[in-house]
Amino acid sequence: MRFMQINNFFKLVVVLVLYSIWQLSANAPERVKLYYYNPELDRDESDNIACGRKGLAPVEKKIPITNTPIQDAINLLLKGKENLTQTDKTQGITTEYPLEGLALKKSLVKRWSFNA
């Protein structure tokens, strides 16, 4: 059950990263929003952590301008904690990444769809 929640959460994060890349302005193609987790934003009525999308917190990062911006952004997200600044951490933003053995093998964009 926990694996299913993590798997669905990871899929949601990937979709949000892709959406952020798609929305990049022409003037600043190297900026991307990575979505990390802030448990304080994601409490239910009983003050339990809900593990839902309310806890997603965007953090703006810069990626180099390359031919593979989707791969670059996802790999940056998967690096995890090393990308969080002290300010991010102070604001309650956290991540479970990097996870041992989890890596993006390839990405392919066809007609606005993503296959990994």
KEDO-179594 format. One line per 10 residues: number of its first residue (from 1); their letters; for each residue x negated, y negated, z negated of C-alpha. Coordinates in steps of 0.02 Angstrom, whole numbers, plus 50000, padded with zeros to 5 digits. Each point is the difference from the previous one (the first is absolute). Layout:
N
NUM> a> X,Y,Z  ...
END
This chain:
116
1> mrfmqinnff> 50000,50000,50000  49860,49878,49954  49910,50043,50163  50157,49956,50098  50010,49831,49912  49817,49964,50037  50018,50059,50180  50154,49889,50028  49915,49855,49912  49846,50020,50111
11> klvvvlvlys> 50110,50001,50156  50085,49841,49942  49832,49916,49969  49939,50049,50175  50157,49928,50078  49979,49838,49904  49818,49986,50051  50047,50028,50182  50139,49871,49988  49878,49874,49925
21> iwqlsanape> 49876,50029,50140  50138,49977,50128  50046,49833,49921  49825,49929,50004  49997,49828,50078  49900,49969,50158  49892,49875,49905  49943,50121,49866  49996,50179,50065  49878,50055,49867
31> rvklyyynpe> 50122,49978,49854  50105,50145,49938  50111,50032,49850  49964,50161,49907  50135,50059,49882  49942,50060,49830  50102,50046,49848  50048,49892,49851  50093,50105,49872  50060,49845,49907
41> ldrdesdnia> 50106,49952,50151  50078,50173,50008  50094,50031,49838  50174,50078,49986  50138,49952,49877  49915,50104,49864  49832,49915,50032  49928,50159,50078  49885,49988,50151  50109,50045,50149
51> cgrkglapve> 49865,50040,50131  50099,49907,50132  49976,49867,50130  50035,49858,49878  49825,50030,49933  49914,49966,50165  49891,49845,49992  49922,49925,50157  49816,49955,49992  49929,49904,50147
61> kkipitntpi> 49833,50065,50065  49894,49965,50152  49948,50133,50124  49876,49981,50141  50070,49968,50173  49982,50168,50089  50095,50110,50121  50063,50104,49854  50086,49882,49878  50124,50131,49939
71> qdainlllkg> 49862,50123,49956  49898,49860,49920  50146,49944,49892  50048,50176,49944  49820,50045,49962  49985,49840,49898  50157,50049,49904  49933,50175,49970  49840,49931,49924  50113,49948,49859
81> kenltqtdkt> 49933,49928,49839  49841,49930,50075  50107,49878,50100  50093,49929,49850  49932,49839,49930  49999,49959,49816  50145,49881,50033  50099,50142,50081  49968,50111,49849  50046,49860,49879
91> qgitteyple> 50167,49982,50091  50035,50184,49965  49963,50065,50175  49935,50177,50003  49974,50146,50119  49970,50186,49992  49882,49989,50148  49873,50062,50041  50068,50176,49990  49875,50139,50026
101> glalkkslvk> 50022,50081,50170  50123,49870,50066  49940,49918,50160  50074,49935,50161  49942,50117,50138  50069,49900,50145  50136,49881,50051  50088,49976,50164  50120,49861,50045  50126,50033,50139
111> rwsfna> 50144,49885,50037  50006,49932,49822  49995,50169,49915  49865,50067,49885  49933,50178,49998  49869,50057,49877
END
